[in-house]
Amino acid sequence: MASEWKQGLFNCFGDCGICCCGLCCSPCLTYGTANDLGKSGLLYCLLGCIMPCIPALLLRQEARERYNIEGETMGDVGTAFCCTACVQCQTAVEIKERGDSSK
């Protein structure tokens, strides 16, 4: 059975540390999130410097698949494109709350 995200998309201040990291240094948050999911943090960080919504989308989909969170690819595309910072924070908090974060 599919689960829900532990933090809502617009609840960026649910974890102020992650929110501040995403606000002040988005590439740092992308790097950390990618590493926590076993991906190349450097590659995702560099991709994020060119087009920030792409690594946000890819990492959101990876987290959704790993934790069996309900949703669809088109929903992920829309949220990653329109609300990149919120998606990054939501994904990072999800990883942290599931116990997979290195933080």
N, C-alpha and C positions, 0 to 999 in steps of 0.2 A: 504494500500500500504506500502510495506516495505521501510525502510529508510536506509541510509548509516551511517557508523561510523563517528562521528564528527572529529576524528583525525585518520590519517593513522597509520598503524601498526608500521612503522619505523620512525614516527615523535615523537620520545620519548622526544625531547627537546621542544615540543609545550607547555608544562607546566613544567617549570624547577623545581618547588617545588615537584611535583609528581615524576619527573625523579630522582631527588636527593634522595628522600625517597626510591624509588625502587632500586636505585644503592647502597645506604648506608645501608638500612635495609629493605630488601625484606619482611621479616615476618611482619613488621609494616604496609607496604602497603597492604599486604594480609589481615591482621586483620581489617584495616580500610575499605577496599573495601567490605569485607564480612559483616561487621556491617552496612554499608550504604545500602546494599541489603537486610537487615533484616535476615541475616544468623548468625551463631555462629562464631564470629571473632576468638575466642580461638581455636575452633575445626579446622577451616581452617588454622590458623597459625601453629598449631601443625602438621597437615597433610602436610603443605608446608615445614616444616623442614625435613620431611622424603622424600617426592617426590614433589618438587615445581611445576611441571607441572600439577598435579592433581587439586589443588585449582584454578590455573590459568584457566584451562579448565572449571571447574564447574562455576566459577564466570563469565567467558566470556559468557557461554551459558545462564546463568541467566539474564545477562544484555541484551543479544541479544533478548531473549524472552520478557523481560519487556518493552524494547523500540522498539520492532518490527523492528529489524535490520536484513536485509537480510543476508543469509549465511546458511551453512550446518554444521552438526555435524562433518563430516570428515574434513572439512576445519578448524574447531575449534580445533580438535585433532592435526592436523598437525602443526598449528601455536603455540598451547600451548606447544607442545613437542619440536619444533625447536627454538622458539623465546619466551621463557617463560617471560623474563623481559619485552619485548615489549608488550606482551599480558597484563601483569599486569598493565603497564602504560596506555595502550589504554583503558582498562576497567575502571580504576580509573578516567581518564579524562572524559570519557563518562558520568559517574555518576555525576561528578562535574558539567559538562556543562549542564546536564539535570536538575540540581537543587536538586538532592537527596543526595548530599554529606554533611557530618557533618563538613567538613573542611571550 
